[in-house]
Amino acid sequence: MGVLGRWSLLLSLVSIVYMIAASAYGARRGSRAWIASGRRAALATAGLTTLASLSLIGLLVTGDFRYEYVANYTSRDLGLLYRIAAFWGGNQGSLLLWLWVLTLYTAVVTYARYEGREQFQPYVTATLGAVALFFSAVLNTVSQPFRLLPAAGVDGAGLNPLLQNPGMTIHPLTLYLGYIGFSIPFAYGIAALLTGRADAVWLRVTRRWSMVAWLFLSMGILYGARWAYEVLGWGGYWSWDPVENASLMPWLTATAFIHSSIVQERKGTLKVWNVALVILTFVLTIFGTFLTRSGIFWSVHAFSNGPLGAIFLAFVGIVLVASFGLLAWRWPLLKSTAAPVAPVSKESTFVLNNVLFVSMAFAVFWGTVFPVISQAATGRQMVVGPPFFNTVMAPLAMAVVLLMGIGTAAAWRRSSLRRTAAALMTPFFLTFPAVAVFIAVGIRDVAVLAALSSVAFVLAVTAREFWLGTTARMRLTGETAPVALIRLVAQQRRRYGGYLVHVAVLLIVMGIAVSGAYGIQKQVVMKPGDVVSIGPYQLVLLGSSTREEPGRTVVYSQLLVQKNERSIGILQPEDWYFLNGAQPAAQVAIRSTPIDDLYVVMSGMDATKGKVLFEIHLNPMLSWIWYGGYLLVAGTLISLWPSREAFREAAAKAAREVEVHP
Amino acid sequence: MSRSSLRGPFRTGRAPAVALAALLLWAASPAGPEAAFAQQRNVTWQEVLDVAAEYHPPGCPPTLTGATCQERQAFDLRLEILKLLEEGKSRQEIRQILVSKYGQDILAAPPPKGFGVLVWAAPVAAVAFGLSVFFLMVRRRRPSPPAGG
């Protein structure tokens, strides 16, 4: 099986080179035969990488410990799910996954039908081929997944216990699907530059790809945050770790792109900017891999691995120089012919949104690399920790939230200050009672009040949009309110789906602000029968015990949770001591409600005296971050869902094509 | 959120026998500060953590602050901050005391002095640059025909 994998991987290198050459030559010469041959090579490449990936999965599942990768990331006692997850649990496997998904995507876009396909397709295929070539070359040289051990092992080292968590099997996968997805808009952006067709066609074609990639990236980030919260046991979900930052940076630039591409679609302006953003987003996804693999940066995800970091950095450099060189060369062509942006208009708020998102991406980048810069410049590595990121990002994020409200209310083209202000008036006054409620429930922190009132304001602006649309429909059609609301959203999915995503972001902001400012933390030593109170809860230690499980000994405690003198449940934090000597892992016990999360970690115990040290957190409204995540997925899906007209149009187009080329 | 931070100051061994060793360490270390803290009620533990969030205990992973790190050094630092707060020291005074004792590296973000200015100035410059581009863009108004889009 391993031999099949190794050979498929090697052949993929050949077929990728052929795919690039045939597509590029065909495009230059206008030769349909060569272009078609390039297309077939894309299909062949996808087949080869699929074979390679399936054989690696096969080796992992059957536990063939002759192979280094299998021995490094699995063990005999590992369940099937985690054996499959080991595919992306290590360096070589995750790079192979990257190549596999990329070549599958390439095959899909190569054969997809869309407006302007004739011109774009060979360039898109060649560009994606160039990216795939890099990964395939790395996999065939410095990072080989099918390397044999000098002597076959009896058992493997096993998967990192921290990764043995159901959420953790999905987090890297969604993140990768997001990262790799941005190759597609990147390839179309490059194709637009090469063909000279930088109008909005490439944006229309790639809109769904960008949104899907954005959705996966968002899910990957949220899953990661949730995993950190539930597994790492320090009571938080985000610590500005370099690898967390690596996923946030492309998310920020992609969010900017999703908004600015709408401006180009509607107004024909921001052509250069959109191409630049899509290049930047793609480069940041590769840079993220560099951060993870280089070992230069301290990280919880550090899989530091020799030369891989340098190779990725070189690739980032090449992509940057080549893409921006191309952009500079095509500059004259891209000069905007459209009317400039009016100061008060939806498009101006979108441009401002881009300024903020890109500034945030830069601030994250800067804070992440600064330790290395300071080391190089002064010889002393400075710590740039959460205080920096929180101080810089909080005001920018607040500005983004406010702008979300103004941008929603402002009209396209030239709006007037008075009209926009009039649209914002009701939401503005609705914010006051909301602020009164916040103060009444005891929120006094000025920054939190500001954040929450901004959120309330934007919620009101968004609700007004739904209200106006629904009432207008009711007047026109005589539908009842719920029917009108559902049909309104169904008919303008892109717009109202987008608003739902906005609401999701507002929920997330509320969760972050309130849990950040009003979280409580306690450390207590308890004997059985001891009571500790935190917030409105009392926790009674019932007792502690141990049990044996395959591969580990589990020490656990049981705490009775009471509120208003009523028992409401039992929390059972555990400590896992692995028999193979791996770092012990705490299993956090969480009682999550919309109001607050009770979060208990067992930090240590003395079995002889029956004393246990607990770390207890009360995190108000933290779960709103996850609720926001669910809504974000729903809103994006609504926004992505093709309309019935689009289906009809596609069918008609296919029919016409059949007529032309019978 | 380091792997090593998981086991707090009791990051010692392999099997549950660890519990004993853990307690020895624990008895010797200032752990259970909440207990030590029980007598003093003029400072809340939350205040200690708020202050500790600005510092980076030596030896802790770079992304964890004095408020989140679970290494021994972080426990020591929190207790030190607790004492200083009880003595009625202000945040500013605590900062001076800790910096003179441990050096600049105790700060979780560089102070805006010397080379550290750069880390703070660059994002501000980025926003300023972006905003000026924005204003140039919207000011360049021509009496043009309505845009085609």
Interface residues (C-beta under 8 A of the other chain):
Chain A: L162 A228 L232 G233 W234 G235 G236 S239 W240 D241 P242 E265 R266 K267 G268 T269 W298 S299 V300 A338 A339 P340 V341 A342 P343 S348 V351 L352 V355 L356 V358 S359 F362 A363 W366 G367 F370 P371 I373 S374 A377 T378 R380 M382 V383 V384 G385 P386 P387 F388 T391 V392 L396 R413 I520 Q521 K522 Q523 V524 V525 T546 T553 V555 D575 Y577 F578 L579 G581 Q583 P584 A585 A586 S603 G604 M605 D606 A607 T608 K609 K611 L613 E615
Chain B: M1 S2 R3 S4 S5 L6 R7 G8 P9 F10 R11 R14 A15 P16 V18 A19 L20 A22 L23 W26 A31 G32 P33 E34 A35 W45 Q46 L49 A53 E54 H56 P61 P62 T63 L64 T65 A67 T68 C69 Q70 Q104 D105 L107 A108 A109 P110 F115 G116 L118 V119 W120 A122 P123 A126 V127 G130 L131 V133 F134 M137 V138 R139 R140 R141 R142 S144 P145 P146 A147 G148 G149
